[in-house]
Amino acid sequence: MDLASAVAVRFTQITRKSNYPIHPKHLLTDKPWYLKFFKKKDLIIDLGCGNGQSTIKSSKYCQKIIGIDIDKKLIEMARTQASKSEISNLSFEPGNLETKLKYGDKFFDKVLFLDVLEHLVERDQILEEIKRILKDRGLLIVGVPNSRSSWKKLQRSVGICSFSDPYHKTEYSEKSIKNLLKKHGFKIIYFGYGSFDTPLRGIF
């Protein structure tokens, strides 16, 4: 699956579906599900933005968005694409999410935090930082891998590691992610739960 994913990423550029090698999942929709929570006046931060695909898509639906990632090569790729697309209401900055964020208290209206939490060691710290930089009644949009899919449970039953990425530090059941968010003072107003999984998920 790792090899197939690497090939797929390069094919997006070879086939000219993208000017840059990006994961095909970024080509599936120009309007991801979370955009319905954004408002034109919002100041948003995308933590762990990677190559900036979610940041760029979100820029059309907010006043300004900042993308942060520890990988400086990905940040440069994101900056180049935003510049070529002439998008002016966003910026990309390198940053380590395992340290204190440089932004002031109650600074952002929304925090986008997709497929990142499971990669971090200091998970409690980053959630406290997110709570600090969010405005009162601000919104955290977080996505994590579901550890309780039927395929992952089958893998564990025969002694196979079920993590969907070898770099994951943890994965979450519905109960564990809800408990973690509540522990840090977040009120859950919307919860989506995907249970479909298969060894061919990359192809799908």
N, C-alpha and C positions, 0 to 999 in steps of 0.2 A: 504493500500500500504506500509506503514511503517513496519507493521508486516510481510508482504510477503517479503519485502526486507531484513529484519533481518533474516528470516528463510533461504532465498536464500544464504545469506552470510555464514551462518553456514554450509549449505549443501555442499558448495564447498570443505570444509575440510572433512566433514563426508564421502562424496563420493570419497575422495582422488583425486579430480580434482586439489587440491592445498594443499600444506603443511600447509597453514594458511587460516583462514576464510577471504575471499576476495569477493568482489561483482562479480557476474558472468560476468558482462560486460568486466572485465579484461581478461577473457578467450576466448573472441570472435575472437581476432586476435593478432598475434605476431608482426604485422607490421602496426601500426596505421597510419592514413592518413598524419599526420604531419611530419613523418620521411622523406618524400621526400624533405623537406626543409633543412635537416641536411647535414653537410659535415664532413668528417673524422677528419679534423683539428679543429673542433669547440670546444669551451669551453662553456658549457650550464649550466643554473640553472633552476631547476624545483621548482617553488614557490607553496607552498601548496601541496606537493607531496603525502600526505597521507601515505599509506602503501608502497609507492615506486614502484608500478607496472609500471607506465609510465616512471619513471626514469630508471628502470632496462631494459625495452625494448629499451629505447633510447640509452643506453650505448654502444650498438653494432655499433652505427652509428655516434659516435663522439669521440673526443680525451678524454674528461673528462666531467662528469656531476655531479652537486651537487644538492641534494634534500633537501628542507627546509620545515618543518611543525611545527606547534605549539604543536601538540600532541606527547608527548615524547614516549608514548606507541607504536604509529604507527611508529615512527622513529626507535625504537628498533626492531620492526618486520621487517622493511625494511632492516636494517643492517644485521639481522640474515639471511634473505633470500639471500641477495647479497653475504654474506660470504659463505653460503652453495653452492651457484652457482659459487663460485670462480671468481667473477667479481671484478676486481681491479681498473678500471678507473672511479669509482664513490664513492661518500661519502654522508652521510646523517647527517644533523645537525638540532637541534631544533631551531626555530626562530619565532618571532612574526612579521607578515607582516604589522601590523598596526604601527610599529615603523621604524625608519631609518635602512636600511640594512647596514651591516658591511663592504660590499665590496666597493672597490675603483671605481672611475669614469671610464667609458669605459672599463669595465673588461670582460664582457661576449659577445660572438658572438650571442647567441640566449637565449631567455627567454621563458620557457614553463610555461603557466599560465592557466590551464584548470579547469573550474568549481570551481573557487575560488573567483573571483572578487565580485560575488553576495553575498558572505558570509561576506564581510568586511564592516565596517563603514567608514573607512578612505580610500575611493576608489581613490580620487584625489591624496592623498599622495603616495599611492603605485604606481600609474601610473607615477608620477614624479620620484620616486625612480627607477623604471624600466628604464625610459628614461636615468637617470643618469648612471646606471651601464652598459647599453648597449653600445657597440662600435659604432662608426660612421657606418652607413649602417647596423647596427645590426638588428635582427629580433625578434619581439614579436609574439608569437603564443598564442592566447587567445581564450578560449571557454566560452561562457555564455549561460544561458537558454533563449530560445525564448519566449517572453511574448505574441506574436501575433499568436500563433497556434490556429487553429479552436476550439480545445477542451478548451483551456484556455479562449478564448473569450466567449465561451458558459458558462463556470463557472462564469465569472464576470457578465454576463448578468442576472444571477439569484441570484446575491449577494453572491457568494461563493468565498473565497480566491483561487486564481488560482496558487499560488506559488507551484512549483514542490517539494519544500523542505521547511518544516516549519522554518528552520534556515536561509532562504534567507532574506537578507535585501532589495533586489530589484531584478527585472528581466528586460530584455531588448528587445525592438523592434529593428529592423534593423536600423532605423533612430537614436534611442537614443544611441546605442553602437557606431555607426559610428561617431556621434557628439562628444561623450565623448573621443574617441581616437584622433580625429582631434584636439580637445581642448588642448590635451597634446602633440601635435606636431607629432603624428604618421601618416605616410602615408600608406593607406591601399592598399596592392598589391594583396591580395587575400581575397575573402569573400565567405563563404559557409553558406547557410541559410536552416535550416530544419524546415519545417512547419507541418510535420506529428506528431500528438500527439493523445493520447487516454487514457482513464482511465486504460487500460490494458497494458500500455507501459512497465511496469516492467516485465510482462510475455514475451512480445515480445523481 
